[in-house]
Amino acid sequence: MRLNRWARARSPQSWLTAVGVAAVVLGLTAAANAPARAGAGANRGRETSRPSPRGKPGPPGFWYGTDSFPVTVSGSAPYSEPQIGGKYGGYIGMTGNWATWQHCGGKVAWSDTNAADADTNFSTYHLGIGTGVYWFMGGPGVDPHYNGTTAEAFAWGQQQAARTLSDVAKLTVTYPVIFADVEIPGNAPGISPAADNGWNSVYTSPCSGKVSKNGIAASVDRADFNGFFDEIARNSNFTPGVYSSAPVWTSIFGTGGFSHIRHTFEWTYLGDTSSLSHTPDGWCLRDTSTCAQFYGGVTSSDSNAVMWQWSGGGGTFNGFGDFDQIDANRTPA
């Protein structure tokens, strides 16, 4: 759901009072080592062998899906993945956007139709994962109460997660991971007035688009992420996860301890392609050397690598929309 292309047209202890680095360290430990939690939906669907457009069987438990803005799914149920074939295995939509929440920007990348199609395949035909969600997250620099502290950043992350859970309560969500969308969208009119979503710069107000200060400490950025993670993990039956890419993640959190998110469920968009001619077979595109690239210390061999937006994100506009590869084998039960 990387947004550059849209411009052309995605234990309560004393840590509450121990501010600063203490809050970050606790959140860092929680995010890095949190176990998988029970999901909110029914058991995920699986198939033993998924026919590919070329007739080759795909790896057991992998599904094709779409995300964000609508992609036309034609035919009758059980539905097939648009354009490339195979079963339609899931839809992941933007349940909310920090900018819309703050009354600037009017676009939320959600499709009722795609969600309904995915839910039909999941609930009626036991295919795929149904519908999942992500929150388009704001960094500390677009917090209306920004003061440069980790305590305030943590609270800002918690507030975004609380709004996410409020939005989710109004939807049918069967996939048990809620993703924090951590990205730098560039020019994204109607989606974000802040070119970096407030991760690397502080803005005069959330909606102004005007930078008042360049540079935010990685510890403060991480406190924001930790607050989101902590709120989802402690106050819902969902598991917190993250959508990002290696370059974006590093530009925000650096390469030190604040960047490490081992054991956190990840959705990536690298390496992505604008072509639909080579479909995924597991974590690589068929007959190519192009494979999914994860971040924060997670690799495709880790059990927390669960989704790959292999086309349509990162500026790789394919003419149709965002296409995903989903590993249901690794989805929390």
C-alpha positions in Angstrom: 0.0 0.0 0.0 3.0 2.2 -0.4 1.6 5.6 -1.3 3.8 7.3 -3.8 1.7 6.1 -6.7 -1.5 7.6 -5.3 -0.3 11.0 -6.3 -0.7 9.9 -9.9 -4.4 9.1 -9.7 -1.9 2.5 1.1 2.6 -5.7 32.1 1.5 -2.5 33.4 4.2 -1.7 35.9 5.9 1.5 36.9 6.7 2.2 33.2 3.7 4.5 33.1 5.5 6.8 35.4 9.0 6.0 34.5 9.3 8.2 31.4 12.1 8.7 28.9 14.3 5.8 28.0 12.6 3.5 30.5 9.4 3.6 28.6 11.1 2.9 25.4 13.1 0.0 26.7 10.0 -1.7 28.2 8.1 -1.2 24.9 11.1 -2.4 22.9 11.3 -5.6 24.9 7.5 -6.1 24.6 7.5 -5.6 20.8 10.6 -7.6 20.2 9.6 -10.6 22.3 5.8 -10.6 22.4 4.3 -14.1 21.8 1.6 -14.7 19.2 -1.9 -14.0 20.6 -5.2 -15.7 19.8 -6.9 -14.1 16.8 -10.4 -12.6 16.7 -11.8 -14.7 13.8 -12.5 -18.3 12.9 -9.7 -20.7 12.0 -7.8 -19.6 9.0 -8.5 -21.4 5.7 -5.9 -23.5 4.0 -5.4 -25.5 0.9 -2.9 -28.3 0.3 -1.9 -27.1 -3.2 -2.9 -23.9 -5.0 -2.9 -24.1 -8.8 -0.9 -21.3 -10.3 -1.7 -19.6 -13.6 1.0 -21.9 -15.1 -0.5 -25.0 -13.6 2.3 -25.5 -11.1 1.3 -26.1 -7.5 2.0 -23.4 -5.0 3.4 -24.0 -1.5 0.7 -25.3 0.9 -0.9 -22.5 2.9 0.1 -19.6 0.7 -2.7 -17.4 -0.7 -3.0 -14.6 -3.2 -4.8 -11.5 -2.0 -5.2 -7.7 -2.5 -5.2 -4.7 -0.3 -6.3 -1.1 0.0 -8.2 0.6 -2.9 -10.7 -1.6 -4.8 -9.5 -4.2 -7.3 -12.2 -5.7 -9.5 -12.9 -9.3 -8.6 -15.1 -10.8 -11.3 -17.1 -14.0 -11.6 -19.1 -15.8 -8.9 -18.1 -17.4 -5.6 -15.8 -18.9 -4.7 -13.9 -15.9 -6.1 -10.6 -16.0 -7.9 -7.7 -13.6 -7.6 -8.1 -10.8 -10.2 -5.8 -10.8 -13.2 -3.6 -13.7 -12.2 -5.9 -16.5 -11.2 -5.8 -18.8 -8.2 -8.2 -18.5 -5.3 -8.9 -15.1 -3.8 -7.2 -15.6 -0.5 -7.8 -12.4 1.4 -8.2 -8.6 1.6 -6.3 -6.2 3.8 -7.8 -2.7 4.1 -7.0 0.6 5.7 -9.3 0.8 8.7 -8.1 4.4 9.4 -5.7 7.1 8.6 -4.1 9.4 11.2 -4.6 12.4 8.9 -8.3 11.7 8.4 -8.6 11.2 12.2 -7.0 14.6 12.7 -9.5 16.2 10.2 -7.1 16.6 7.3 -7.1 14.4 4.3 -10.2 12.6 3.2 -9.0 9.3 1.8 -9.2 5.9 3.5 -8.1 3.0 1.3 -10.9 0.6 2.0 -13.1 -1.6 -0.3 -16.4 -3.0 1.1 -16.7 -5.1 -2.0 -13.2 -6.7 -1.8 -13.8 -7.3 2.0 -17.1 -9.0 1.3 -15.6 -11.2 -1.5 -12.7 -12.3 0.8 -15.1 -13.0 3.7 -17.3 -15.1 1.4 -14.4 -17.2 0.3 -13.3 -17.6 3.9 -16.6 -18.2 5.7 -18.4 -20.2 3.1 -15.7 -22.0 1.2 -12.9 -22.1 3.8 -10.5 -20.4 1.5 -7.9 -17.9 2.5 -7.8 -15.6 5.5 -10.8 -13.4 5.0 -10.3 -9.7 5.8 -7.5 -8.0 7.7 -6.8 -4.4 8.5 -4.0 -1.8 8.9 -3.8 1.7 10.4 -2.0 4.3 8.4 0.2 5.5 11.3 1.4 9.0 12.2 4.9 9.5 13.7 5.6 11.7 16.7 6.0 14.8 14.5 2.3 15.0 13.7 1.2 14.5 17.3 -0.8 17.7 18.3 0.8 17.4 21.7 4.4 16.7 20.6 7.0 17.7 23.2 10.0 15.6 22.3 9.6 13.0 25.1 9.2 9.3 24.8 6.3 9.4 27.2 4.3 11.6 24.9 5.2 9.6 21.9 4.2 6.4 23.6 0.8 7.9 24.5 0.4 9.1 20.9 0.9 5.5 19.7 -1.6 4.3 22.2 -4.2 6.8 21.1 -3.8 5.7 17.5 -4.2 2.1 18.5 -7.3 2.8 20.5 -8.9 4.5 17.5 -7.9 1.5 15.4 -9.7 -0.8 17.7 -12.8 1.4 17.7 -12.8 1.3 13.9 -12.3 -2.5 13.8 -15.3 -3.0 16.1 -17.5 -1.8 13.3 -16.1 -4.2 10.7 -15.9 -7.9 10.1 -12.3 -8.7 10.6 -11.2 -12.3 10.5 -7.4 -12.0 10.2 -5.9 -11.8 13.7 -3.0 -9.4 13.0 -3.6 -5.6 13.0 -0.8 -3.9 11.1 0.7 -0.5 11.9 1.5 1.0 8.5 4.9 2.7 9.1 6.0 4.4 5.9 7.1 7.6 4.3 4.6 8.3 1.6 6.2 11.2 -0.2 3.6 13.1 -2.2 0.2 11.7 -1.3 -2.5 14.3 -1.8 -5.6 13.5 0.3 -3.8 10.8 2.2 -1.2 12.7 4.2 -0.3 16.4 4.5 3.1 15.4 5.9 5.7 14.1 3.5 7.2 11.7 6.1 4.1 11.2 8.2 5.9 12.9 11.1 8.5 10.2 11.6 11.6 12.3 10.8 10.2 15.9 11.0 8.1 17.8 13.5 5.2 19.8 12.0 3.7 23.1 13.2 0.4 21.2 13.5 -0.8 17.8 12.3 -2.5 19.2 9.2 -0.2 22.1 8.3 2.3 20.3 6.1 4.9 22.8 7.4 8.0 21.6 9.2 9.0 23.3 12.4 12.0 21.0 13.2 14.0 18.5 11.3 15.1 15.3 13.0 13.4 13.1 15.6 15.4 10.7 17.8 15.0 7.0 17.0 14.0 6.5 20.7 11.1 8.8 20.3 10.0 7.2 17.0 10.2 3.8 18.7 8.2 4.9 21.7 5.4 5.8 19.3 5.5 2.4 17.7 5.7 0.7 21.1 2.6 2.6 22.3 0.6 1.3 19.3 2.0 -2.3 19.8 1.3 -2.2 23.5 -2.3 -1.0 23.2 -3.2 -3.7 20.6 -1.5 -6.5 22.6 -2.9 -5.6 26.0 -6.4 -4.4 25.2 -7.7 -6.7 22.4 -7.6 -10.3 21.1 -5.6 -9.2 18.1 -1.9 -9.5 17.5 0.0 -6.3 16.6 2.1 -6.3 13.4 3.8 -3.8 11.1 3.8 -3.0 7.4 7.0 -1.3 6.1 10.2 -1.9 4.1 13.9 -2.1 5.0 14.9 1.3 3.6 12.0 3.1 5.3 12.4 1.3 8.6 16.1 2.2 8.7 15.5 5.8 7.8 13.1 6.1 10.8 14.6 3.8 13.4 18.3 3.6 12.4 20.2 0.3 12.6 20.7 0.1 16.4 18.5 -1.4 19.1 15.5 0.8 18.4 15.2 -0.8 14.9 15.1 -4.4 16.1 11.6 -6.1 15.9 12.4 -9.8 15.9 9.2 -11.8 16.8 6.9 -9.1 15.4 4.6 -10.1 12.5 5.7 -8.3 9.3 4.2 -7.3 6.0 6.7 -6.0 3.4 6.6 -4.6 -0.1 10.2 -5.3 -1.2 11.2 -6.7 -3.7 8.2 -5.6 -5.6 7.4 -5.5 -9.3 5.2 -3.6 -11.6 4.7 -6.7 -13.7 2.0 -9.4 -13.1 3.7 -11.9 -15.4 5.8 -13.6 -12.8 3.6 -14.6 -9.8 4.9 -15.5 -6.4 5.8 -19.1 -5.5 6.3 -18.7 -1.8 8.5 -15.7 -1.1 10.0 -15.4 -4.6 8.6 -14.6 -8.0 8.5 -17.6 -10.3 11.4 -18.0 -12.7 13.2 -14.9 -11.3 15.7 -14.1 -8.5 13.3 -11.5 -7.0 12.3 -12.4 -3.5 10.5 -10.7 -0.5 12.8 -8.6 1.7 11.8 -8.0 5.3 13.3 -5.7 7.9 14.1 -5.0 11.5 16.0 -8.2 11.9 13.3 -10.4 10.4 13.9 -12.5 7.2 11.6 -14.5 5.0 12.6 -17.7 6.8 11.3 -16.4 10.2 7.9 -17.4 11.4 6.9 -13.8 11.7 7.2 -13.0 8.0 3.5 -13.3 7.0 2.7 -11.1 4.0 4.4 -9.6 0.9 2.9 -6.9 -1.2 4.7 -8.1 -4.3 3.1 -5.7 -6.9 1.4 -2.3 -6.7 3.3 -0.9 -3.8 6.5 1.1 -3.6 5.6 3.0 -6.8 5.3 -0.2 -8.8 2.0 0.7 -10.5 0.7 -2.3 -12.4 -2.5 -0.8 -13.8 -4.9 -2.7 -11.5 -4.0 -2.3 -7.8 -2.1 -3.9 -4.9 -1.4 -7.6 -4.9 -0.3 -9.7 -2.0 1.2 -13.1 -1.1 -0.1 -14.3 2.3 1.4 -17.2 4.4 -1.5 -18.6 6.4 0.9 -21.2 7.9 2.5 -18.5 10.0 -0.7 -16.6 10.9 -1.5 -16.7 14.7 -4.1 -19.3 15.5 
